[in-house]
Amino acid sequence: MRRLSGHLQRYAWGSPTLLPEFLSADADGTPWAELWFGAHPLAPATLTASGEALNDAIAVNPESLLGEPVTRAFGNSLPFLLKLIAPKEPLSLQVHPSREHARECFAAENAAGLALDSPDRNYRDANHKPEMVLALEPFEALCGFRTPRKAASILEGLEAPLAQRMLALLEAQPSAHGMRAAFRMLVAPAMRPDPSEIVALAEECGARLRARTSPSPRIDRAVALLNEKYPGDPGVAATLLLNPVSLKPGEAMFVPAGALHSYLSGFAVEIMASSDNVLRAGITPKKVDADELLQCVSVSAAPPIRIAPERLNDATSAYFAPIDDFELSTFTSEAGDDSSAQTFVGTGPRIVVCLDGPLTLDTSAGSDTLERGEAVFIAAHEGALTVRGHGRLVQASVP
C-alpha cells in the first residue's frame, strides 16, 4: 500500500473553494479544478514517500503492481484515471473519440512531427476516454442529443432567425440526419452563425424563462448561463439540442465515446480510461476543432446513461459501467468500533480516496489510516482490502 499525492489542475473553470475545503488546504484565490489520481504521463500522481511518479513506478515493476490479467489486457499501463472534479463554471462542450479513431489520429499527429504539448494537437495519447461521474454534491450537466421532435418543441415559439433555421432542419428531417444538419450548421467553421444571432437567440430564451413560459426551464437556464460566460459562442445555441442532467449526491452518469457533453457545476468523483483526448465544439478559451469533433460525435437521440449502484456487501456498492477499463465502487461504514473490520470488495490494482474519515486500511502488505482527501495505491499482489472505522471511501479498479 503506497500513499499517493494527486496532481492538481488549475483550469479556469474550477472552483477556488470546493477542493481546498475538501482537502483541508488553504485556498489561494485561484481555481482548483481537478485533482488527478492516476498514472497518465501528462499529470501522474506521485508516491508520497519517494516522490516517484506513479507511472514510473509501474514501468519498473508492472506485473507486480498491475497483475498479469491487467498487463495482458492493457500492457504496462494503469488503464484508468480517477479524479476529483469541481467546476464552478461550465466546461467546454466536448466529445471523446473511440479507441480506434484516437489510435489513428495520434499516429498521424506523431508522424507530422507535432510535439505532445503543441497547441495544434488534438490527441495527447492513443486511447479512448469513456468516463463516469459520481456526484458528491448536486451536479449539473448536459449530455447527449434529445430526440429531434423534442428539440423542435423547445425551438417552437422562438422568433430568432437562428432558432427558425434550426427548427426548419429538424422538421424537414425528424431523424439523426436532421439533428446532425442542425448541429453542423451551428459549429462548422464554414457555416457558423454570426455571434449576434446567437446572442439574440439566448436573450429570447432568457425572456421566456423569466416569463415562465419556457418548455424546458433547465435548458433555458443553461443557455442563459453559457451566454453570460461565452456570448455569441455556437455552443450556446447547441445547448437547445441537448439533454439537461441533474445528479444528486450518490448518483452516477456514464459518458461513452462520441457523446456530446458539458459539466456545468458541482463537485464529483470522475473516473475514465487513462486518456486526455478532448475534442471541443465551443464554450471554451481552449482549442476548438469542430471539424474533427464532427467526425466523432454521435447525434443519435439517447437519454443520459445513469448507472445505479449494486450492493456487493454491507459496506460496498459498485457502479458498473459498460467498459473494460475501469470500475468504481464506494465503501460506507457507520461502525464506530475500530476493531470491527469490513471488506472493501475489489481486486487487482486499485486507487482508494477517502471521502470521510478517519478510516484504517489493511492489506497483506501493510496498513494506513486515511483522512478526507488522502489516497493510496494498492498493488495487485496485495490482495484483499479490509477497512476499520467510520467514514466513506471511493475506489477505482479494473473489472
Phi, psi and omega per residue, in radians:
M1 nan 2.190 -3.060
R2 -2.159 2.201 3.103
R3 -1.174 2.396 -3.104
L4 -1.993 2.511 2.928
S5 -1.925 2.161 -3.117
G6 -1.292 2.837 3.126
H7 -1.759 2.017 -3.087
L8 -1.417 2.308 3.061
Q9 -1.976 2.184 -3.059
R10 -1.821 0.978 3.106
Y11 -1.161 2.677 -3.008
A12 -1.084 -0.462 -3.081
W13 -1.413 -0.070 -3.035
G14 -1.303 2.720 3.068
S15 -1.344 2.393 3.072
P16 -1.390 -0.077 -3.027
T17 -2.153 -0.608 -2.969
L18 -1.068 -0.918 -3.129
L19 -1.176 -0.753 3.074
P20 -0.997 -0.735 3.120
E21 -1.118 -0.747 -3.133
F22 -1.104 -0.664 -3.085
L23 -1.552 0.022 -3.061
S24 0.947 0.742 -3.136
A25 -1.966 2.814 3.126
D26 -1.374 2.145 3.040
A27 -1.177 2.540 -3.113
D28 -2.081 0.207 3.110
G29 1.487 -0.121 3.118
T30 -1.733 2.796 3.137
P31 -1.284 2.291 3.004
W32 -1.882 1.741 -2.964
A33 -1.551 -0.904 -3.052
E34 -2.459 2.601 2.981
L35 -2.111 1.987 -3.054
W36 -1.595 2.223 3.000
F37 -2.068 1.611 -3.122
G38 -2.969 -2.903 -3.085
A39 -2.159 0.376 3.071
H40 -1.128 2.303 -3.023
P41 -1.112 -0.343 3.134
L42 -1.290 -0.485 -3.107
A43 -2.765 1.162 -3.094
P44 -1.309 2.607 2.923
A45 -1.189 2.813 3.131
T46 -2.076 2.623 3.025
L47 -1.328 2.041 -2.972
T48 -1.026 -0.693 -3.048
A49 -1.181 -0.688 -3.035
S50 -1.858 -0.322 -3.049
G51 1.363 0.089 -3.134
E52 -1.351 2.433 3.075
A53 -1.166 2.464 -3.086
L54 -1.057 -0.680 -3.141
N55 -1.135 -0.612 3.099
D56 -1.190 -0.707 3.117
A57 -1.105 -0.711 3.127
I58 -1.154 -0.690 -3.133
A59 -1.066 -0.557 -3.129
V60 -1.289 -0.624 -3.026
N61 -2.499 1.108 -2.986
P62 -1.128 -0.749 -3.043
E63 -1.206 -0.588 3.114
S64 -1.235 -0.737 -3.078
L65 -1.400 -0.682 -3.065
L66 -1.677 -0.518 -3.061
G67 1.550 2.645 -3.069
E68 -1.094 -0.706 3.129
P69 -1.065 -0.658 -3.129
V70 -1.286 -0.746 3.131
T71 -1.151 -0.584 3.095
R72 -1.141 -0.678 -3.082
A73 -1.482 -0.584 -2.977
F74 -2.192 0.079 -3.081
G75 1.338 -2.763 -3.048
N76 -1.600 0.756 -3.100
S77 -2.341 2.475 3.006
L78 -1.194 2.127 -2.979
P79 -1.387 -0.133 -3.096
F80 -2.150 2.840 3.058
L81 -2.344 2.177 3.137
L82 -1.839 2.400 -3.123
K83 -2.372 2.673 2.766
L84 -1.780 2.279 -3.027
I85 -2.223 2.324 -3.023
A86 -2.368 1.309 3.128
P87 -1.367 2.173 2.988
K88 -1.632 -0.509 3.096
E89 -2.169 2.832 -3.065
P90 -1.107 2.479 2.950
L91 -1.368 2.952 3.122
S92 -1.066 2.680 2.975
L93 -1.341 2.019 -2.854
Q94 -2.507 2.895 3.096
V95 -2.429 2.587 3.014
H96 -1.935 2.451 -3.051
P97 -1.380 2.870 2.978
S98 -1.253 2.884 3.130
R99 -1.085 -0.732 -3.105
E100 -1.122 -0.766 -3.132
H101 -1.181 -0.708 3.132
A102 -1.108 -0.753 -3.129
R103 -1.075 -0.778 -3.131
E104 -1.111 -0.809 -3.051
C105 -1.321 -0.588 3.076
F106 -1.099 -0.743 3.107
A107 -1.109 -0.698 -3.135
A108 -1.139 -0.727 3.131
E109 -1.201 -0.608 3.053
N110 -1.118 -0.795 -3.124
A111 -1.108 -0.517 3.117
A112 -1.352 -0.087 3.091
G113 1.448 0.300 3.138
L114 -1.333 2.216 3.082
A115 -1.140 2.667 -3.116
L116 -1.041 -0.518 -3.141
D117 -1.718 0.246 -3.140
S118 -1.175 2.374 3.084
P119 -1.175 -0.236 3.117
D120 -1.479 -0.117 -3.118
R121 -1.397 2.527 2.904
N122 -1.799 -0.503 -2.961
Y123 -2.045 2.024 -3.131
R124 -1.624 -0.181 3.132
D125 -2.789 3.124 -3.051
A126 -1.792 0.390 -3.009
N127 -1.945 2.762 2.977
H128 -1.407 3.057 -3.061
K129 -2.531 0.941 2.946
P130 -1.100 2.633 -3.060
E131 -2.592 2.837 3.080
M132 -2.414 2.453 -3.141
V133 -2.088 2.327 3.123
L134 -2.054 2.017 -3.041
A135 -1.236 2.295 2.966
L136 -1.712 -0.490 3.003
E137 -2.332 2.927 3.118
P138 -0.863 2.322 -2.968
F139 -2.309 2.252 -3.110
E140 -1.973 2.441 -3.085
A141 -2.670 2.956 2.912
L142 -2.110 2.424 -3.127
C143 -2.751 2.068 3.035
G144 1.376 2.772 -3.107
F145 -1.511 2.514 2.997
R146 -1.274 3.022 2.964
T147 -1.168 2.600 3.120
P148 -0.970 -0.658 -3.122
R149 -1.196 -0.653 3.106
K150 -1.196 -0.738 3.097
A151 -1.082 -0.690 3.119
A152 -1.103 -0.661 -3.128
S153 -1.156 -0.497 3.106
I154 -1.333 -0.556 3.127
L155 -1.394 -0.435 -3.123
E156 -1.047 2.422 3.126
G157 1.596 -0.258 3.062
L158 -1.431 2.277 -3.073
E159 -1.655 -0.144 3.136
A160 -1.026 2.326 -3.108
P161 -0.941 -0.658 3.140
L162 -1.122 -0.723 3.095
A163 -1.074 -0.687 3.137
Q164 -1.146 -0.663 3.109
R165 -1.189 -0.713 3.091
M166 -1.086 -0.775 -3.130
L167 -1.088 -0.734 -3.125
A168 -1.076 -0.689 3.120
L169 -1.144 -0.715 -3.134
L170 -1.244 -0.610 3.120
E171 -1.285 -0.606 3.132
A172 -1.219 -0.610 3.137
Q173 -2.360 1.469 -3.114
P174 -1.349 1.120 -3.062
S175 -2.654 -3.086 3.084
A176 -1.068 -0.506 3.123
H177 -1.140 -0.732 3.102
G178 -1.171 -0.675 3.117
M179 -1.148 -0.745 3.112
R180 -1.090 -0.706 3.130
A181 -1.098 -0.750 -3.133
A182 -1.148 -0.759 -3.141
F183 -1.183 -0.712 3.123
R184 -1.081 -0.729 3.141
M185 -1.038 -0.559 -3.090
L186 -1.374 -0.685 -2.931
V187 -1.925 -0.382 -3.117
A188 -1.124 2.318 -3.059
P189 -0.957 -0.621 -3.087
A190 -1.315 -0.291 -3.044
M191 -2.108 -0.045 -3.010
R192 -0.949 2.307 -3.139
P193 -1.141 2.774 3.029
D194 -1.126 2.446 -3.131
P195 -0.937 -0.577 -3.129
S196 -1.125 -0.556 3.097
E197 -1.182 -0.674 -3.140
I198 -1.204 -0.720 3.103
V199 -1.074 -0.743 3.133
A200 -1.082 -0.739 3.106
L201 -1.102 -0.787 -3.122
A202 -1.123 -0.691 3.131
E203 -1.137 -0.626 3.101
E204 -1.202 -0.653 3.062
C205 -1.085 -0.714 3.106
G206 -1.115 -0.662 -3.131
A207 -1.139 -0.749 -3.122
R208 -1.290 -0.438 3.045
L209 -1.159 -0.784 3.125
R210 -1.158 -0.550 3.138
A211 -1.427 -0.048 -3.137
R212 1.058 0.648 3.087
T213 -2.023 0.185 -3.076
S214 -1.253 2.354 3.039
P215 -1.317 -0.246 3.101
S216 -2.605 1.471 -3.097
P217 -0.986 -0.631 -3.128
R218 -1.123 -0.705 3.130
I219 -1.212 -0.733 3.135
D220 -1.154 -0.594 3.044
R221 -1.134 -0.696 3.114
A222 -1.135 -0.721 3.106
V223 -1.055 -0.804 -3.133
A224 -1.107 -0.729 3.123
L225 -1.077 -0.819 -3.097
L226 -1.218 -0.630 3.129
N227 -1.184 -0.566 3.101
E228 -1.139 -0.668 -3.094
K229 -1.488 -0.670 -3.077
Y230 -2.300 1.167 -3.090
P231 -1.053 2.307 3.101
G232 1.464 0.039 -3.132
D233 -1.367 2.398 -3.141
P234 -1.020 -0.517 3.127
G235 -1.089 -0.430 3.102
V236 -1.100 -0.819 3.140
A237 -1.226 -0.627 -3.133
A238 -1.093 -0.433 3.133
T239 -0.982 -0.542 -3.118
L240 -1.147 -0.242 -3.127
L241 -1.686 -0.075 -2.918
L242 -1.897 2.869 3.073
N243 -1.472 2.239 2.967
P244 -1.400 2.543 -3.113
V245 -2.315 2.285 3.017
S246 -2.134 2.124 3.117
L247 -1.913 2.313 3.007
K248 -1.535 2.795 3.081
P249 -0.920 2.287 -3.107
G250 1.641 -0.165 3.097
E251 -1.637 2.577 -3.044
A252 -2.273 2.646 3.091
M253 -2.361 2.342 3.093
F254 -1.740 2.381 3.141
V255 -2.072 1.840 -3.125
P256 -1.364 2.931 3.027
A257 -0.976 2.428 3.096
G258 1.576 -0.180 -3.104
A259 -1.450 2.137 3.077
L260 -1.275 2.274 -3.071
H261 -2.741 2.856 3.009
S262 -2.670 2.368 3.010
Y263 -1.618 2.285 -3.002
L264 -1.737 -0.760 -3.097
S265 -2.940 2.771 3.052
G266 2.236 -2.854 -3.135
F267 -2.528 2.262 -3.003
A268 -2.704 2.854 2.865
V269 -1.612 2.389 3.104
E270 -2.225 2.342 3.071
I271 -2.234 2.521 -3.052
M272 -2.706 2.905 2.914
A273 -1.072 2.604 -3.037
S274 -1.268 1.589 -3.086
S275 -2.727 2.759 3.038
D276 -2.254 0.555 -3.133
N277 -1.515 1.953 -3.109
V278 -2.292 2.205 3.053
L279 -1.916 2.190 -2.973
R280 -1.948 2.440 3.097
A281 -1.781 -0.352 -3.100
G282 2.880 -2.910 -3.058
I283 0.779 0.946 3.139
T284 -2.832 2.588 2.975
P285 -1.464 -0.108 -3.136
K286 -1.396 3.100 -3.110
K287 -1.048 2.326 3.046
V288 -1.978 2.269 3.054
D289 -2.347 1.432 -3.064
A290 -1.144 -0.612 -3.141
D291 -1.087 -0.741 3.110
E292 -1.206 -0.712 3.109
L293 -1.045 -0.697 -3.116
L294 -1.113 -0.391 3.071
Q295 -1.298 -0.389 -3.021
C296 -1.888 -0.388 -2.968
V297 -1.281 2.480 3.001
S298 -1.733 2.160 -3.140
V299 -1.787 0.074 3.099
S300 -1.115 2.372 -3.138
A301 -1.125 2.277 3.139
A302 -2.736 2.354 3.060
P303 -1.231 2.746 3.045
P304 -0.988 2.459 -3.104
I305 -1.548 1.739 3.102
R306 -1.553 2.336 -3.109
I307 -1.881 2.024 3.128
A308 -1.460 2.489 3.128
P309 -1.255 2.560 3.058
E310 -1.984 2.185 -3.102
R311 -1.334 2.134 -3.133
L312 -1.725 -0.559 2.975
N313 -2.728 -2.965 -3.056
D314 -1.065 -0.462 -3.050
A315 -1.946 -0.356 -2.993
T316 -1.873 2.288 2.978
S317 -2.193 2.423 -3.083
A318 -2.054 2.486 3.047
Y319 -1.903 1.782 -3.044
F320 -1.578 1.887 3.065
A321 -1.513 2.668 -3.125
P322 -1.398 1.092 -3.039
I323 -2.674 2.614 -3.087
D324 -1.544 -0.247 -2.971
D325 -1.382 -0.474 -3.022
F326 -2.686 2.845 3.043
E327 -2.541 2.475 -3.133
L328 -2.112 2.340 3.099
S329 -2.466 2.759 3.141
T330 -2.164 2.643 3.084
F331 -2.159 2.231 3.124
T332 -2.283 2.139 3.127
S333 -2.162 2.245 3.047
E334 -1.716 -0.015 -3.071
A335 -1.194 2.354 3.101
G336 -1.696 -0.148 -3.069
D337 -1.631 2.009 -3.116
D338 -1.103 -0.335 -3.084
S339 -1.414 -0.231 -3.104
S340 -1.613 1.871 -3.090
A341 -1.652 2.442 3.074
Q342 -2.160 2.598 -3.124
T343 -1.475 2.277 2.978
F344 -1.678 1.827 -2.992
V345 -1.086 2.336 3.095
G346 2.851 2.695 3.114
T347 -2.406 3.013 3.076
G348 1.238 -2.878 3.112
P349 -1.234 2.359 -3.088
R350 -2.406 2.584 2.932
I351 -2.053 2.216 -3.093
V352 -2.089 2.251 3.113
V353 -2.062 2.345 3.112
C354 -1.451 2.195 3.081
L355 -1.650 -0.556 3.046
D356 -2.632 2.453 -3.095
G357 -2.628 -2.903 0.139
P358 -1.433 2.615 3.048
L359 -2.330 2.424 3.125
T360 -1.775 2.185 -3.099
L361 -1.858 2.403 3.137
D362 -2.299 2.312 2.946
T363 -2.287 -3.120 3.116
S364 -1.120 -0.309 -3.079
A365 -1.710 -0.052 3.128
G366 2.579 -2.919 -3.028
S367 -2.439 2.621 3.060
D368 -2.677 2.609 3.102
T369 -1.964 2.189 -3.057
L370 -1.920 2.396 2.929
E371 -1.741 3.009 -3.115
R372 -0.962 2.306 3.100
G373 1.563 -0.163 3.141
E374 -1.564 2.693 -3.001
A375 -2.493 2.737 3.057
V376 -2.390 2.681 2.939
F377 -1.804 2.259 3.120
I378 -1.970 2.088 -3.113
A379 -1.284 2.740 -3.093
A380 -1.031 -0.637 -3.051
H381 -1.272 -0.158 -3.074
E382 -1.380 -0.274 3.044
G383 1.300 -2.563 -2.992
A384 -1.166 2.618 3.103
L385 -1.985 2.212 3.011
T386 -2.036 2.669 -3.008
V387 -2.333 2.407 3.076
R388 -2.165 2.499 3.086
G389 2.019 -2.926 -3.040
H390 -2.101 2.159 3.119
G391 2.754 -2.815 -3.079
R392 -2.397 2.510 3.047
L393 -2.272 2.723 2.943
V394 -2.181 2.472 -3.017
Q395 -2.278 2.278 2.979
A396 -1.784 2.338 -3.136
S397 -2.637 -3.104 3.127
V398 -1.878 2.330 -3.114
P399 -1.001 nan nan
